[in-house]
Amino acid sequence: KEASLQLDLVAHNALLSAFEKGSQWTRALQSLAAAASQHLAVDVVGANAVISSCEKVSKWEIALHFATDRPSSPDFVGWNATLTACQRSTRW
């Protein structure tokens, strides 16, 4: 069962990354809600993808909220995307 749970996490991270690359931040957030209902946690890779998808469309409030109010904190990539979102929105 642990192997299938890991595969689900990897598949979900790939989905979040695809949404990020397509600037589909709303779909990334919807996917997070669906994953939470299935008790699938978001790791740092998924958190970074969601933050980066918000950064691409200058949704600084959501990026900042996600970076600071989630159990899995972003790493350098996620924090950089958060700061870039703030900068693009003149919130820096």
PAMIVO-557077 format. One record per atom (N, C-alpha, C): residue number from 0; residue in one letter; atom name; x, y, z. Coordinates in nm, 3 decimals. Atoms other than C-alpha are relative to their C-alpha. Example, Ala and Ser with C-alpha at 12.3 -4.5 7.8 and 13.67 -1.06 7.14 Angstrom:
<pts>
<pt pos="0" code="a" site="N" c1="0.089" c2="-0.119" c3="0.000"/>
<pt pos="0" code="a" site="CA" c1="1.230" c2="-0.450" c3="0.780"/>
<pt pos="0" code="a" site="C" c1="0.090" c2="0.120" c3="0.000"/>
<pt pos="1" code="s" site="N" c1="-0.082" c2="-0.119" c3="-0.006"/>
<pt pos="1" code="s" site="CA" c1="1.367" c2="-0.106" c3="0.714"/>
<pt pos="1" code="s" site="C" c1="-0.077" c2="0.109" c3="0.073"/>
</pts>
This chain:
<pts>
<pt pos="0" code="k" site="N" c1="0.082" c2="-0.120" c3="0.000"/>
<pt pos="0" code="k" site="CA" c1="0.000" c2="0.000" c3="0.000"/>
<pt pos="0" code="k" site="C" c1="0.087" c2="0.126" c3="0.000"/>
<pt pos="1" code="e" site="N" c1="-0.087" c2="-0.118" c3="-0.003"/>
<pt pos="1" code="e" site="CA" c1="0.287" c2="0.244" c3="0.073"/>
<pt pos="1" code="e" site="C" c1="0.052" c2="0.033" c3="-0.139"/>
<pt pos="2" code="a" site="N" c1="-0.049" c2="-0.024" c3="0.136"/>
<pt pos="2" code="a" site="CA" c1="0.418" c2="0.201" c3="-0.283"/>
<pt pos="2" code="a" site="C" c1="-0.107" c2="0.069" c3="-0.085"/>
<pt pos="3" code="s" site="N" c1="0.105" c2="-0.065" c3="0.078"/>
<pt pos="3" code="s" site="CA" c1="0.081" c2="0.293" c3="-0.432"/>
<pt pos="3" code="s" site="C" c1="-0.026" c2="0.141" c3="0.048"/>
<pt pos="4" code="l" site="N" c1="0.015" c2="-0.136" c3="-0.052"/>
<pt pos="4" code="l" site="CA" c1="0.052" c2="0.594" c3="-0.202"/>
<pt pos="4" code="l" site="C" c1="0.111" c2="0.089" c3="-0.053"/>
<pt pos="5" code="q" site="N" c1="-0.112" c2="-0.076" c3="0.055"/>
<pt pos="5" code="q" site="CA" c1="0.396" c2="0.710" c3="-0.316"/>
<pt pos="5" code="q" site="C" c1="-0.024" c2="0.030" c3="-0.147"/>
<pt pos="6" code="l" site="N" c1="0.028" c2="-0.020" c3="0.141"/>
<pt pos="6" code="l" site="CA" c1="0.294" c2="0.662" c3="-0.678"/>
<pt pos="6" code="l" site="C" c1="-0.107" c2="0.108" c3="-0.017"/>
<pt pos="7" code="d" site="N" c1="0.103" c2="-0.102" c3="0.007"/>
<pt pos="7" code="d" site="CA" c1="-0.016" c2="0.871" c3="-0.615"/>
<pt pos="7" code="d" site="C" c1="0.059" c2="0.139" c3="0.025"/>
<pt pos="8" code="l" site="N" c1="-0.065" c2="-0.127" c3="-0.029"/>
<pt pos="8" code="l" site="CA" c1="0.199" c2="1.147" c3="-0.467"/>
<pt pos="8" code="l" site="C" c1="0.084" c2="0.046" c3="-0.119"/>
<pt pos="9" code="v" site="N" c1="-0.081" c2="-0.033" c3="0.117"/>
<pt pos="9" code="v" site="CA" c1="0.436" c2="1.135" c3="-0.764"/>
<pt pos="9" code="v" site="C" c1="-0.091" c2="0.044" c3="-0.115"/>
<pt pos="10" code="a" site="N" c1="0.093" c2="-0.036" c3="0.107"/>
<pt pos="10" code="a" site="CA" c1="0.143" c2="1.143" c3="-1.008"/>
<pt pos="10" code="a" site="C" c1="-0.064" c2="0.135" c3="0.027"/>
<pt pos="11" code="h" site="N" c1="0.061" c2="-0.129" c3="-0.034"/>
<pt pos="11" code="h" site="CA" c1="-0.016" c2="1.433" c3="-0.823"/>
<pt pos="11" code="h" site="C" c1="0.100" c2="0.113" c3="-0.018"/>
<pt pos="12" code="n" site="N" c1="-0.103" c2="-0.102" c3="0.022"/>
<pt pos="12" code="n" site="CA" c1="0.310" c2="1.627" c3="-0.825"/>
<pt pos="12" code="n" site="C" c1="0.019" c2="0.028" c3="-0.149"/>
<pt pos="13" code="a" site="N" c1="-0.012" c2="-0.020" c3="0.145"/>
<pt pos="13" code="a" site="CA" c1="0.336" c2="1.570" c3="-1.201"/>
<pt pos="13" code="a" site="C" c1="-0.118" c2="0.081" c3="-0.053"/>
<pt pos="14" code="l" site="N" c1="0.118" c2="-0.076" c3="0.040"/>
<pt pos="14" code="l" site="CA" c1="-0.018" c2="1.701" c3="-1.242"/>
<pt pos="14" code="l" site="C" c1="0.014" c2="0.147" c3="0.040"/>
<pt pos="15" code="l" site="N" c1="-0.020" c2="-0.137" c3="-0.047"/>
<pt pos="15" code="l" site="CA" c1="0.059" c2="2.010" c3="-1.031"/>
<pt pos="15" code="l" site="C" c1="0.106" c2="0.071" c3="-0.083"/>
<pt pos="16" code="s" site="N" c1="-0.105" c2="-0.058" c3="0.083"/>
<pt pos="16" code="s" site="CA" c1="0.375" c2="2.068" c3="-1.233"/>
<pt pos="16" code="s" site="C" c1="-0.052" c2="0.034" c3="-0.139"/>
<pt pos="17" code="a" site="N" c1="0.060" c2="-0.029" c3="0.131"/>
<pt pos="17" code="a" site="CA" c1="0.178" c2="2.047" c3="-1.558"/>
<pt pos="17" code="a" site="C" c1="-0.088" c2="0.124" c3="0.008"/>
<pt pos="18" code="f" site="N" c1="0.082" c2="-0.119" c3="-0.019"/>
<pt pos="18" code="f" site="CA" c1="-0.070" c2="2.302" c3="-1.424"/>
<pt pos="18" code="f" site="C" c1="0.088" c2="0.125" c3="0.012"/>
<pt pos="19" code="e" site="N" c1="-0.093" c2="-0.112" c3="-0.017"/>
<pt pos="19" code="e" site="CA" c1="0.221" c2="2.525" c3="-1.326"/>
<pt pos="19" code="e" site="C" c1="0.057" c2="0.044" c3="-0.135"/>
<pt pos="20" code="k" site="N" c1="-0.058" c2="-0.033" c3="0.130"/>
<pt pos="20" code="k" site="CA" c1="0.377" c2="2.508" c3="-1.671"/>
<pt pos="20" code="k" site="C" c1="-0.103" c2="0.064" c3="-0.093"/>
<pt pos="21" code="g" site="N" c1="0.106" c2="-0.056" c3="0.082"/>
<pt pos="21" code="g" site="CA" c1="0.041" c2="2.595" c3="-1.828"/>
<pt pos="21" code="g" site="C" c1="-0.067" c2="0.121" c3="0.062"/>
<pt pos="22" code="s" site="N" c1="0.056" c2="-0.116" c3="-0.071"/>
<pt pos="22" code="s" site="CA" c1="-0.025" c2="2.884" c3="-1.585"/>
<pt pos="22" code="s" site="C" c1="-0.145" c2="-0.024" c3="0.041"/>
<pt pos="23" code="q" site="N" c1="0.136" c2="0.038" c3="-0.041"/>
<pt pos="23" code="q" site="CA" c1="-0.337" c2="2.701" c3="-1.465"/>
<pt pos="23" code="q" site="C" c1="-0.009" c2="-0.004" c3="0.153"/>
<pt pos="24" code="w" site="N" c1="-0.005" c2="-0.006" c3="-0.146"/>
<pt pos="24" code="w" site="CA" c1="-0.325" c2="2.818" c3="-1.103"/>
<pt pos="24" code="w" site="C" c1="-0.132" c2="-0.042" c3="0.063"/>
<pt pos="25" code="t" site="N" c1="0.128" c2="0.040" c3="-0.059"/>
<pt pos="25" code="t" site="CA" c1="-0.697" c2="2.766" c3="-1.043"/>
<pt pos="25" code="t" site="C" c1="-0.015" c2="-0.152" c3="-0.002"/>
<pt pos="26" code="r" site="N" c1="0.007" c2="0.146" c3="0.006"/>
<pt pos="26" code="r" site="CA" c1="-0.674" c2="2.406" c3="-1.157"/>
<pt pos="26" code="r" site="C" c1="0.095" c2="-0.064" c3="0.101"/>
<pt pos="27" code="a" site="N" c1="-0.093" c2="0.051" c3="-0.101"/>
<pt pos="27" code="a" site="CA" c1="-0.373" c2="2.353" c3="-0.933"/>
<pt pos="27" code="a" site="C" c1="-0.065" c2="0.004" c3="0.138"/>
<pt pos="28" code="l" site="N" c1="0.067" c2="-0.011" c3="-0.130"/>
<pt pos="28" code="l" site="CA" c1="-0.573" c2="2.477" c3="-0.634"/>
<pt pos="28" code="l" site="C" c1="-0.116" c2="-0.099" c3="0.010"/>
<pt pos="29" code="q" site="N" c1="0.109" c2="0.098" c3="0.000"/>
<pt pos="29" code="q" site="CA" c1="-0.871" c2="2.259" c3="-0.732"/>
<pt pos="29" code="q" site="C" c1="0.055" c2="-0.141" c3="0.021"/>
<pt pos="30" code="s" site="N" c1="-0.063" c2="0.130" c3="-0.016"/>
<pt pos="30" code="s" site="CA" c1="-0.639" c2="1.961" c3="-0.755"/>
<pt pos="30" code="s" site="C" c1="0.044" c2="-0.023" c3="0.144"/>
<pt pos="31" code="l" site="N" c1="-0.038" c2="0.011" c3="-0.141"/>
<pt pos="31" code="l" site="CA" c1="-0.509" c2="2.034" c3="-0.406"/>
<pt pos="31" code="l" site="C" c1="-0.120" c2="-0.033" c3="0.087"/>
<pt pos="32" code="a" site="N" c1="0.121" c2="0.027" c3="-0.077"/>
<pt pos="32" code="a" site="CA" c1="-0.862" c2="2.038" c3="-0.269"/>
<pt pos="32" code="a" site="C" c1="-0.044" c2="-0.146" c3="-0.018"/>
<pt pos="33" code="a" site="N" c1="0.036" c2="0.139" c3="0.027"/>
<pt pos="33" code="a" site="CA" c1="-0.936" c2="1.705" c3="-0.437"/>
<pt pos="33" code="a" site="C" c1="0.095" c2="-0.097" c3="0.070"/>
<pt pos="34" code="a" site="N" c1="-0.099" c2="0.085" c3="-0.066"/>
<pt pos="34" code="a" site="CA" c1="-0.614" c2="1.555" c3="-0.301"/>
<pt pos="34" code="a" site="C" c1="-0.022" c2="-0.002" c3="0.151"/>
<pt pos="35" code="a" site="N" c1="0.024" c2="-0.007" c3="-0.144"/>
<pt pos="35" code="a" site="CA" c1="-0.694" c2="1.675" c3="0.050"/>
<pt pos="35" code="a" site="C" c1="-0.120" c2="-0.087" c3="0.039"/>
<pt pos="36" code="s" site="N" c1="0.117" c2="0.082" c3="-0.030"/>
<pt pos="36" code="s" site="CA" c1="-1.032" c2="1.502" c3="0.034"/>
<pt pos="36" code="s" site="C" c1="0.033" c2="-0.149" c3="-0.003"/>
<pt pos="37" code="q" site="N" c1="-0.046" c2="0.140" c3="0.006"/>
<pt pos="37" code="q" site="CA" c1="-0.844" c2="1.178" c3="-0.042"/>
<pt pos="37" code="q" site="C" c1="0.116" c2="-0.024" c3="0.097"/>
<pt pos="38" code="h" site="N" c1="-0.106" c2="0.008" c3="-0.102"/>
<pt pos="38" code="h" site="CA" c1="-0.599" c2="1.243" c3="0.245"/>
<pt pos="38" code="h" site="C" c1="0.140" c2="-0.015" c3="-0.061"/>
<pt pos="39" code="l" site="N" c1="-0.131" c2="0.001" c3="0.064"/>
<pt pos="39" code="l" site="CA" c1="-0.307" c2="1.290" c3="0.006"/>
<pt pos="39" code="l" site="C" c1="0.070" c2="0.130" c3="0.035"/>
<pt pos="40" code="a" site="N" c1="-0.073" c2="-0.119" c3="-0.045"/>
<pt pos="40" code="a" site="CA" c1="-0.056" c2="1.530" c3="0.158"/>
<pt pos="40" code="a" site="C" c1="0.079" c2="0.061" c3="-0.116"/>
<pt pos="41" code="v" site="N" c1="-0.082" c2="-0.070" c3="0.098"/>
<pt pos="41" code="v" site="CA" c1="0.135" c2="1.788" c3="-0.043"/>
<pt pos="41" code="v" site="C" c1="0.141" c2="0.009" c3="0.054"/>
<pt pos="42" code="d" site="N" c1="-0.139" c2="-0.012" c3="-0.043"/>
<pt pos="42" code="d" site="CA" c1="0.512" c2="1.765" c3="-0.024"/>
<pt pos="42" code="d" site="C" c1="0.061" c2="0.127" c3="-0.057"/>
<pt pos="43" code="v" site="N" c1="-0.067" c2="-0.123" c3="0.043"/>
<pt pos="43" code="v" site="CA" c1="0.768" c2="2.033" c3="-0.105"/>
<pt pos="43" code="v" site="C" c1="-0.004" c2="0.016" c3="-0.152"/>
<pt pos="44" code="v" site="N" c1="0.006" c2="-0.008" c3="0.146"/>
<pt pos="44" code="v" site="CA" c1="0.762" c2="1.948" c3="-0.477"/>
<pt pos="44" code="v" site="C" c1="-0.136" c2="0.053" c3="-0.044"/>
<pt pos="45" code="g" site="N" c1="0.134" c2="-0.047" c3="0.033"/>
<pt pos="45" code="g" site="CA" c1="0.387" c2="1.996" c3="-0.496"/>
<pt pos="45" code="g" site="C" c1="-0.023" c2="0.143" c3="0.044"/>
<pt pos="46" code="a" site="N" c1="0.014" c2="-0.137" c3="-0.050"/>
<pt pos="46" code="a" site="CA" c1="0.399" c2="2.310" c3="-0.283"/>
<pt pos="46" code="a" site="C" c1="0.071" c2="0.098" c3="-0.093"/>
<pt pos="47" code="n" site="N" c1="-0.074" c2="-0.087" c3="0.092"/>
<pt pos="47" code="n" site="CA" c1="0.664" c2="2.461" c3="-0.511"/>
<pt pos="47" code="n" site="C" c1="-0.075" c2="0.018" c3="-0.132"/>
<pt pos="48" code="a" site="N" c1="0.073" c2="-0.009" c3="0.126"/>
<pt pos="48" code="a" site="CA" c1="0.456" c2="2.381" c3="-0.820"/>
<pt pos="48" code="a" site="C" c1="-0.120" c2="0.092" c3="0.012"/>
<pt pos="49" code="v" site="N" c1="0.117" c2="-0.087" c3="-0.020"/>
<pt pos="49" code="v" site="CA" c1="0.146" c2="2.550" c3="-0.677"/>
<pt pos="49" code="v" site="C" c1="0.044" c2="0.145" c3="0.014"/>
<pt pos="50" code="i" site="N" c1="-0.050" c2="-0.137" c3="-0.017"/>
<pt pos="50" code="i" site="CA" c1="0.343" c2="2.856" c3="-0.568"/>
<pt pos="50" code="i" site="C" c1="0.048" c2="0.056" c3="-0.133"/>
<pt pos="51" code="s" site="N" c1="-0.049" c2="-0.046" c3="0.130"/>
<pt pos="51" code="s" site="CA" c1="0.512" c2="2.878" c3="-0.908"/>
<pt pos="51" code="s" site="C" c1="-0.114" c2="0.027" c3="-0.097"/>
<pt pos="52" code="s" site="N" c1="0.114" c2="-0.027" c3="0.089"/>
<pt pos="52" code="s" site="CA" c1="0.178" c2="2.854" c3="-1.087"/>
<pt pos="52" code="s" site="C" c1="-0.066" c2="0.132" c3="0.036"/>
<pt pos="53" code="c" site="N" c1="0.055" c2="-0.129" c3="-0.043"/>
<pt pos="53" code="c" site="CA" c1="0.052" c2="3.148" c3="-0.879"/>
<pt pos="53" code="c" site="C" c1="0.094" c2="0.114" c3="-0.038"/>
<pt pos="54" code="e" site="N" c1="-0.099" c2="-0.102" c3="0.036"/>
<pt pos="54" code="e" site="CA" c1="0.373" c2="3.339" c3="-0.944"/>
<pt pos="54" code="e" site="C" c1="-0.011" c2="0.040" c3="-0.147"/>
<pt pos="55" code="k" site="N" c1="0.006" c2="-0.027" c3="0.144"/>
<pt pos="55" code="k" site="CA" c1="0.331" c2="3.309" c3="-1.322"/>
<pt pos="55" code="k" site="C" c1="-0.113" c2="0.095" c3="-0.037"/>
<pt pos="56" code="v" site="N" c1="0.114" c2="-0.088" c3="0.029"/>
<pt pos="56" code="v" site="CA" c1="-0.001" c2="3.497" c3="-1.306"/>
<pt pos="56" code="v" site="C" c1="-0.011" c2="0.111" c3="0.105"/>
<pt pos="57" code="s" site="N" c1="-0.010" c2="-0.108" c3="-0.099"/>
<pt pos="57" code="s" site="CA" c1="0.106" c2="3.739" c3="-1.028"/>
<pt pos="57" code="s" site="C" c1="-0.106" c2="-0.007" c3="0.110"/>
<pt pos="58" code="k" site="N" c1="0.093" c2="0.018" c3="-0.112"/>
<pt pos="58" code="k" site="CA" c1="-0.129" c2="3.594" c3="-0.765"/>
<pt pos="58" code="k" site="C" c1="0.081" c2="-0.007" c3="0.129"/>
<pt pos="59" code="w" site="N" c1="-0.092" c2="-0.005" c3="-0.112"/>
<pt pos="59" code="w" site="CA" c1="0.100" c2="3.707" c3="-0.487"/>
<pt pos="59" code="w" site="C" c1="-0.066" c2="-0.038" c3="0.132"/>
<pt pos="60" code="e" site="N" c1="0.066" c2="0.031" c3="-0.127"/>
<pt pos="60" code="e" site="CA" c1="-0.160" c2="3.674" c3="-0.208"/>
<pt pos="60" code="e" site="C" c1="-0.008" c2="-0.151" c3="0.022"/>
<pt pos="61" code="i" site="N" c1="0.013" c2="0.145" c3="-0.012"/>
<pt pos="61" code="i" site="CA" c1="-0.217" c2="3.307" c3="-0.280"/>
<pt pos="61" code="i" site="C" c1="0.138" c2="-0.064" c3="0.016"/>
<pt pos="62" code="a" site="N" c1="-0.136" c2="0.054" c3="-0.011"/>
<pt pos="62" code="a" site="CA" c1="0.154" c2="3.236" c3="-0.329"/>
<pt pos="62" code="a" site="C" c1="0.054" c2="0.021" c3="0.142"/>
<pt pos="63" code="l" site="N" c1="-0.049" c2="-0.029" c3="-0.135"/>
<pt pos="63" code="l" site="CA" c1="0.238" c2="3.406" c3="0.002"/>
<pt pos="63" code="l" site="C" c1="-0.073" c2="-0.083" c3="0.104"/>
<pt pos="64" code="h" site="N" c1="0.077" c2="0.082" c3="-0.093"/>
<pt pos="64" code="h" site="CA" c1="-0.043" c2="3.230" c3="0.185"/>
<pt pos="64" code="h" site="C" c1="0.047" c2="-0.145" c3="-0.004"/>
<pt pos="65" code="f" site="N" c1="-0.041" c2="0.140" c3="0.014"/>
<pt pos="65" code="f" site="CA" c1="0.062" c2="2.894" c3="0.047"/>
<pt pos="65" code="f" site="C" c1="0.140" c2="-0.022" c3="0.055"/>
<pt pos="66" code="a" site="N" c1="-0.138" c2="0.014" c3="-0.048"/>
<pt pos="66" code="a" site="CA" c1="0.427" c2="2.956" c3="0.135"/>
<pt pos="66" code="a" site="C" c1="0.008" c2="0.005" c3="0.152"/>
<pt pos="67" code="t" site="N" c1="-0.012" c2="-0.022" c3="-0.145"/>
<pt pos="67" code="t" site="CA" c1="0.356" c2="3.055" c3="0.495"/>
<pt pos="67" code="t" site="C" c1="-0.098" c2="-0.079" c3="0.084"/>
<pt pos="68" code="d" site="N" c1="0.105" c2="0.062" c3="-0.082"/>
<pt pos="68" code="d" site="CA" c1="0.043" c2="2.870" c3="0.606"/>
<pt pos="68" code="d" site="C" c1="-0.024" c2="-0.147" c3="-0.032"/>
<pt pos="69" code="r" site="N" c1="0.013" c2="0.141" c3="0.034"/>
<pt pos="69" code="r" site="CA" c1="0.105" c2="2.514" c3="0.490"/>
<pt pos="69" code="r" site="C" c1="0.095" c2="-0.083" c3="0.085"/>
<pt pos="70" code="p" site="N" c1="-0.090" c2="0.087" c3="-0.078"/>
<pt pos="70" code="p" site="CA" c1="0.251" c2="2.220" c3="0.681"/>
<pt pos="70" code="p" site="C" c1="0.132" c2="-0.029" c3="-0.071"/>
<pt pos="71" code="s" site="N" c1="-0.126" c2="0.025" c3="0.072"/>
<pt pos="71" code="s" site="CA" c1="0.505" c2="2.151" c3="0.405"/>
<pt pos="71" code="s" site="C" c1="0.051" c2="0.132" c3="-0.056"/>
<pt pos="72" code="s" site="N" c1="-0.057" c2="-0.128" c3="0.040"/>
<pt pos="72" code="s" site="CA" c1="0.716" c2="2.461" c3="0.369"/>
<pt pos="72" code="s" site="C" c1="0.073" c2="-0.013" c3="-0.132"/>
<pt pos="73" code="p" site="N" c1="-0.076" c2="0.004" c3="0.126"/>
<pt pos="73" code="p" site="CA" c1="0.862" c2="2.551" c3="0.031"/>
<pt pos="73" code="p" site="C" c1="0.150" c2="0.007" c3="0.027"/>
<pt pos="74" code="d" site="N" c1="-0.144" c2="-0.014" c3="-0.009"/>
<pt pos="74" code="d" site="CA" c1="1.232" c2="2.532" c3="-0.031"/>
<pt pos="74" code="d" site="C" c1="0.040" c2="0.127" c3="-0.074"/>
<pt pos="75" code="f" site="N" c1="-0.051" c2="-0.119" c3="0.068"/>
<pt pos="75" code="f" site="CA" c1="1.448" c2="2.788" c3="-0.212"/>
<pt pos="75" code="f" site="C" c1="-0.082" c2="0.033" c3="-0.124"/>
<pt pos="76" code="v" site="N" c1="0.077" c2="-0.020" c3="0.123"/>
<pt pos="76" code="v" site="CA" c1="1.252" c2="2.741" c3="-0.535"/>
<pt pos="76" code="v" site="C" c1="-0.135" c2="0.064" c3="0.032"/>
<pt pos="77" code="g" site="N" c1="0.131" c2="-0.053" c3="-0.038"/>
<pt pos="77" code="g" site="CA" c1="0.918" c2="2.805" c3="-0.366"/>
<pt pos="77" code="g" site="C" c1="0.008" c2="0.141" c3="0.055"/>
<pt pos="78" code="w" site="N" c1="-0.015" c2="-0.136" c3="-0.054"/>
<pt pos="78" code="w" site="CA" c1="1.040" c2="3.108" c3="-0.173"/>
<pt pos="78" code="w" site="C" c1="0.036" c2="0.100" c3="-0.109"/>
<pt pos="79" code="n" site="N" c1="-0.035" c2="-0.087" c3="0.111"/>
<pt pos="79" code="n" site="CA" c1="1.195" c2="3.253" c3="-0.487"/>
<pt pos="79" code="n" site="C" c1="-0.124" c2="0.034" c3="-0.083"/>
<pt pos="80" code="a" site="N" c1="0.123" c2="-0.024" c3="0.075"/>
<pt pos="80" code="a" site="CA" c1="0.864" c2="3.212" c3="-0.672"/>
<pt pos="80" code="a" site="C" c1="-0.094" c2="0.092" c3="0.077"/>
<pt pos="81" code="t" site="N" c1="0.085" c2="-0.088" c3="-0.083"/>
<pt pos="81" code="t" site="CA" c1="0.678" c2="3.376" c3="-0.381"/>
<pt pos="81" code="t" site="C" c1="0.048" c2="0.144" c3="-0.008"/>
<pt pos="82" code="l" site="N" c1="-0.055" c2="-0.136" c3="0.007"/>
<pt pos="82" code="l" site="CA" c1="0.910" c2="3.676" c3="-0.382"/>
<pt pos="82" code="l" site="C" c1="-0.017" c2="0.060" c3="-0.140"/>
<pt pos="83" code="t" site="N" c1="0.020" c2="-0.049" c3="0.136"/>
<pt pos="83" code="t" site="CA" c1="0.887" c2="3.704" c3="-0.761"/>
<pt pos="83" code="t" site="C" c1="-0.145" c2="0.042" c3="-0.022"/>
<pt pos="84" code="a" site="N" c1="0.142" c2="-0.036" c3="0.012"/>
<pt pos="84" code="a" site="CA" c1="0.506" c2="3.704" c3="-0.742"/>
<pt pos="84" code="a" site="C" c1="-0.027" c2="0.134" c3="0.069"/>
<pt pos="85" code="c" site="N" c1="0.016" c2="-0.127" c3="-0.072"/>
<pt pos="85" code="c" site="CA" c1="0.522" c2="3.986" c3="-0.485"/>
<pt pos="85" code="c" site="C" c1="0.063" c2="0.114" c3="-0.079"/>
<pt pos="86" code="q" site="N" c1="-0.069" c2="-0.103" c3="0.077"/>
<pt pos="86" code="q" site="CA" c1="0.771" c2="4.180" c3="-0.696"/>
<pt pos="86" code="q" site="C" c1="-0.080" c2="0.039" c3="-0.123"/>
<pt pos="87" code="r" site="N" c1="0.077" c2="-0.028" c3="0.122"/>
<pt pos="87" code="r" site="CA" c1="0.563" c2="4.149" c3="-1.014"/>
<pt pos="87" code="r" site="C" c1="-0.128" c2="0.077" c3="0.031"/>
<pt pos="88" code="s" site="N" c1="0.124" c2="-0.068" c3="-0.039"/>
<pt pos="88" code="s" site="CA" c1="0.260" c2="4.276" c3="-0.824"/>
<pt pos="88" code="s" site="C" c1="0.028" c2="0.127" c3="0.076"/>
<pt pos="89" code="t" site="N" c1="-0.047" c2="-0.119" c3="-0.073"/>
<pt pos="89" code="t" site="CA" c1="0.459" c2="4.567" c3="-0.676"/>
<pt pos="89" code="t" site="C" c1="-0.035" c2="-0.009" c3="0.148"/>
<pt pos="90" code="r" site="N" c1="0.022" c2="0.022" c3="-0.144"/>
<pt pos="90" code="r" site="CA" c1="0.414" c2="4.417" c3="-0.328"/>
<pt pos="90" code="r" site="C" c1="0.133" c2="-0.023" c3="0.071"/>
<pt pos="91" code="w" site="N" c1="-0.133" c2="0.024" c3="-0.055"/>
<pt pos="91" code="w" site="CA" c1="0.786" c2="4.407" c3="-0.265"/>
<pt pos="91" code="w" site="C" c1="0.050" c2="0.123" c3="0.070"/>
</pts>
